Amino acid sequence: MIRGLFETHLHVRDLARSAAFYEDQVGLELAHTDRRGARFYWIGGKGNAMLGLWKREPHEIVRQHFAFEVPLSKFTETIDTLTQKGVILDNFVGDKTGRPYVFGWMPAVSMFAEDPDGHSIEWLSMLPGEARPEPGVIPWEEWNKL
């Protein structure tokens, strides 16, 4: 039975630039650099999950999306830390307000950013309680009033 997703890889144009983003701004721990220069990062600590970065030519890069799971108790702190480190965050609707949005069908709160190659990164926290798909995707402060 599948327990979770352990590893994903992204193609990037400039390994040094992407490494600086994922190490210095996102805060991932470097696990390994292979002989070709590909870099592998621990997500959530050693042995939990990995992100691999591979250098490719610009025409070979296909923008992708993935989400980091953040404990709800650390969501606001994580978003604040990312902002302080220069990560430009936005919500699902892209309204540039800085307000986290909730996906009622899950329910989960999240924020998004792009890495240097345009890959979409999401920081997501599952919310307690039952899913409520009826409101759709709404600001977190509105969800908390339901």
Order of alpha helices (4+ residues) and beta strands (2+ residues): beta-alpha-beta-beta-beta-beta-alpha-beta-beta-beta-beta-alpha
